[in-house]
Amino acid sequence: MIRIVIAEDQRMLRGALGALLDLEDDIEVVGQAANGEEALKLIQSMQPDICLMDIEMPLKSGLDVAEELRKQQSPCRVMILTTFARPGYFERAMKAGIHGYLLKDGPSEDLAASIRNVMKGKREISPDLMFGMWQEENPLTDREKELLVLAREGKTTNEIANMLYLSSGTVRNYMSEILNKLGARNRIEAIAAAEEKGWI
């Protein structure tokens, strides 16, 4: 029996997924979580074979959870179910060692087949998501991403400079380069553009 935990913040979708998978003879849903932190706790306590995970959830995203599980060397395999074909998300998911990356609008029998394939050691990636990945690469360097994440948290130029051991002038130069790359007029637009693409 393949034991599954479902992590999805939309209650109706979570329930529907659980009900559909429970109809399969060899699949059992052993837990459901409404956010990333609940998912981590459930995985640690229930020790499922697979966690089906949404990306955008409160407290911790599906990618945060996948990265945390990788650090802990958890045997639980992570399959991301998403509506977002964003290159940045895909890149992060691959680095986090996920076993599946599928779109939510696929048929339920395809999902069950993908779960069985993952249990056999295969990696299941939606072709549409693969195509999206090659369309647009993240132009930001790791340092620029780091800086933009701090800006998103509301940090000022001076605070960012202190945290990253840079001068304020260097931070301003980085920010100007980020605005150029993203075609943004200010840091708010830059943050929105990078989030939209899944680059931060």
KOLVO-36892 format. One record per residue (C-alpha): residue number from 1; x, y, z; residue in three letters. Coordinates in Angstrom, 2 decimals, m for minus. Each point is the difference from the previous one (the first is absolute). Layout:
BEGIN
  seq        u        v        w  type
  NUM        X        Y        Z   ALA
...
END
This chain:
BEGIN
  seq        u        v        w  type
    1     0.00     0.00     0.00   MET
    2     1.37     3.44    m0.98   ILE
    3    m0.49     2.41     2.90   ARG
    4    m0.67     3.61    m0.99   ILE
    5    m0.16     3.35     1.78   VAL
    6    m1.72     2.86    m1.87   ILE
    7     1.08     3.59     0.69   ALA
    8    m2.32     2.53    m1.64   GLU
    9    m1.41     3.22     1.49   ASP
   10    m3.29    m0.11    m1.95   GLN
   11    m2.25    m2.23     2.08   ARG
   12    m2.32    m1.05    m2.84   MET
   13     2.86    m1.00    m2.28   LEU
   14     1.77    m1.81     2.85   ARG
   15    m3.16    m1.99     0.79   GLY
   16    m0.67    m0.82    m3.65   ALA
   17     3.58    m1.21    m0.54   LEU
   18    m0.19    m2.15     3.12   GLY
   19    m3.33    m1.52    m1.03   ALA
   20     1.23    m0.80    m3.53   LEU
   21     3.24    m1.60     1.16   LEU
   22    m1.78    m2.04     2.67   ASP
   23    m1.94    m1.69    m2.82   LEU
   24     3.27    m1.58    m1.20   GLU
   25     0.56    m3.54     1.39   ASP
   26     3.70     0.51     0.69   ASP
   27    m0.04     3.61     1.30   ILE
   28    m0.97     1.19     3.48   GLU
   29    m0.19     3.67     1.06   VAL
   30     1.33     0.02     3.57   VAL
   31    m0.07     3.74     0.66   GLY
   32    m0.99     3.42    m1.36   GLN
   33     1.66     3.34     0.74   ALA
   34    m1.22     3.56    m0.68   ALA
   35     3.44     1.64     0.09   ASN
   36     3.70    m0.78    m0.24   GLY
   37     0.67    m0.21     3.74   GLU
   38    m2.86    m2.47     0.50   GLU
   39     1.36    m2.01    m2.92   ALA
   40     3.47    m0.26     1.57   LEU
   41    m1.45    m1.16     3.33   LYS
   42    m2.26    m2.54    m1.71   LEU
   43     2.87    m1.39    m2.07   ILE
   44     2.15    m0.37     3.11   GLN
   45    m2.75    m1.72     2.00   SER
   46    m1.70    m2.12    m2.72   MET
   47     3.15    m0.89    m2.03   GLN
   48    m1.92    m0.20    m3.32   PRO
   49     1.55    m1.30    m3.22   ASP
   50    m1.01     3.10    m1.95   ILE
   51    m1.16     3.54     0.76   CYS
   52    m2.08     1.72    m2.68   LEU
   53     0.75     3.66     0.50   MET
   54    m1.38     3.28    m1.27   ASP
   55     2.61     2.75    m0.47   ILE
   56    m1.79     3.08     1.29   GLU
   57    m1.12    m0.69     3.56   MET
   58     0.01     2.04     3.23   PRO
   59     2.87    m0.15     2.55   LEU
   60     2.29    m2.06    m2.22   LYS
   61    m0.29    m0.53    m3.75   SER
   62     0.15    m3.47    m1.54   GLY
   63     3.52     0.79    m1.20   LEU
   64     1.07     1.05     3.54   ASP
   65    m1.28    m3.36     1.28   VAL
   66     1.76    m1.94    m2.79   ALA
   67     3.28     1.78     0.81   GLU
   68    m0.44    m0.70     3.72   GLU
   69    m0.69    m3.71    m0.64   LEU
   70     3.10    m0.22    m2.19   ARG
   71     2.11     1.48     2.83   LYS
   72    m1.49    m2.53     2.43   GLN
   73     0.66    m2.81    m2.53   GLN
   74    m3.63    m1.06     0.37   SER
   75    m0.94    m3.14    m1.96   PRO
   76    m3.35     1.63    m0.90   CYS
   77    m0.17     0.74    m3.74   ARG
   78    m1.43     3.42    m0.89   VAL
   79    m2.29     0.51    m2.98   MET
   80    m0.93     3.60    m0.76   ILE
   81    m3.49     0.65    m1.37   LEU
   82    m0.29     3.53    m1.32   THR
   83    m1.97     2.37    m2.20   THR
   84     3.17     2.05    m0.57   PHE
   85     2.33    m0.77    m2.92   ALA
   86     2.62     2.44     1.32   ARG
   87     3.64    m0.64    m0.93   PRO
   88     1.34     1.20     3.37   GLY
   89    m2.23    m2.44     1.88   TYR
   90     1.04    m2.85    m2.25   PHE
   91     3.68     0.81     0.50   GLU
   92    m0.39     0.03     3.80   ARG
   93    m2.03    m3.20    m0.04   ALA
   94     2.70    m1.83    m1.97   MET
   95     2.69     1.20     2.41   LYS
   96    m2.13    m1.21     2.94   ALA
   97     0.02    m3.50    m1.52   GLY
   98    m3.76    m0.34    m0.53   ILE
   99    m1.23    m3.19    m1.69   HIS
  100    m3.01     1.42    m1.85   GLY
  101    m1.07     3.37    m1.36   TYR
  102    m3.49    m0.09    m1.49   LEU
  103    m2.76     2.40    m0.94   LEU
  104    m3.19    m0.13     2.06   LYS
  105    m2.27    m0.12    m3.03   ASP
  106     1.16    m3.47    m1.11   GLY
  107    m2.37    m3.03     0.21   PRO
  108    m0.08    m1.85     3.35   SER
  109     0.96    m3.33    m1.62   GLU
  110     3.18     1.68    m1.32   ASP
  111     0.79     1.13     3.54   LEU
  112    m0.47    m3.52     1.39   ALA
  113     2.25    m1.38    m2.78   ALA
  114     2.62     2.66     0.78   SER
  115    m0.09    m0.92     3.70   ILE
  116     0.65    m3.66    m0.87   ARG
  117     2.86     1.01    m2.31   ASN
  118     1.60     2.13     2.72   VAL
  119    m0.20    m2.99     2.36   MET
  120     1.92    m1.99    m2.63   LYS
  121     2.77     2.62     0.12   GLY
  122    m0.98     2.02    m3.07   LYS
  123    m0.31     3.79    m0.15   ARG
  124    m3.29     1.35    m1.35   GLU
  125     0.07     3.46    m1.61   ILE
  126    m2.87     1.58    m1.95   SER
  127     1.18     0.74    m3.59   PRO
  128    m1.73     3.42     0.18   ASP
  129     2.12     0.92     3.01   LEU
  130     3.16    m1.17    m1.74   MET
  131    m0.86     2.23    m2.97   PHE
  132    m0.57     2.98     2.31   GLY
  133     3.37    m0.60     1.60   MET
  134     1.90     0.56    m3.25   TRP
  135    m2.00     3.04    m1.02   GLN
  136     1.52     2.43     2.45   GLU
  137     3.01    m0.28     2.26   GLU
  138     0.44     1.98     3.20   ASN
  139     2.28     2.96    m0.88   PRO
  140     0.73     0.80     3.67   LEU
  141     3.22    m1.09     1.71   THR
  142    m0.17    m1.67     3.43   ASP
  143     1.11     3.27     1.61   ARG
  144    m2.69     1.98    m1.84   GLU
  145    m2.66    m2.51     1.07   LYS
  146     1.21     0.24     3.60   GLU
  147    m0.19     3.78    m0.14   LEU
  148    m3.48     0.01    m1.53   LEU
  149    m1.30    m2.42     2.65   VAL
  150     1.25     2.37     2.74   LEU
  151    m1.64     2.93    m1.80   ALA
  152    m3.25    m2.00    m0.13   ARG
  153     0.24    m0.36     3.80   GLU
  154    m0.03     3.81     0.22   GLY
  155     3.70     0.52     0.74   LYS
  156     1.50     3.39    m0.92   THR
  157     3.12     0.44    m2.12   THR
  158     2.10     0.62     3.14   ASN
  159    m1.45    m3.05     1.80   GLU
  160     0.71    m2.21    m3.04   ILE
  161     3.54     1.41    m0.20   ALA
  162     0.62    m0.84     3.68   ASN
  163    m1.47    m3.50    m0.28   MET
  164     2.02    m0.90    m3.11   LEU
  165     3.19     1.84     1.06   TYR
  166    m0.16     2.29    m3.03   LEU
  167     0.11     3.76    m0.36   SER
  168    m3.28     1.86    m0.61   SER
  169     1.36     1.07    m3.41   GLY
  170     0.60    m3.64    m0.97   THR
  171    m3.56    m0.92     1.04   VAL
  172    m1.34     2.88    m2.11   ARG
  173     2.08    m1.23    m2.97   ASN
  174    m1.38    m3.53     0.43   TYR
  175    m3.56     1.36     0.22   MET
  176     0.52     2.09    m3.14   SER
  177     1.26    m3.12    m1.84   GLU
  178    m3.04    m1.99     1.24   ILE
  179    m2.39     2.72    m1.25   LEU
  180     1.77    m0.05    m3.39   ASN
  181    m0.21    m3.78    m0.33   LYS
  182    m3.68    m0.14     0.99   LEU
  183    m1.07     3.13    m1.90   GLY
  184    m1.38     1.45     3.25   ALA
  185    m0.24     3.66     1.05   ARG
  186     0.43    m0.61     3.73   ASN
  187     0.64    m2.77     2.52   ARG
  188    m3.74    m0.68     0.51   ILE
  189    m0.41    m0.72    m3.72   GLU
  190     3.20    m2.07     0.01   ALA
  191    m1.21    m2.14     2.93   ILE
  192    m3.40    m0.52    m1.67   ALA
  193     1.64    m0.96    m3.32   ALA
  194     2.46    m2.44     1.63   ALA
  195    m2.78    m1.60     2.08   GLU
  196    m2.26    m0.33    m3.05   GLU
  197     2.73    m1.97    m1.81   LYS
  198     0.81    m2.07     3.09   GLY
  199     3.55     1.38     0.05   TRP
  200    m0.02     0.86     3.71   ILE
END
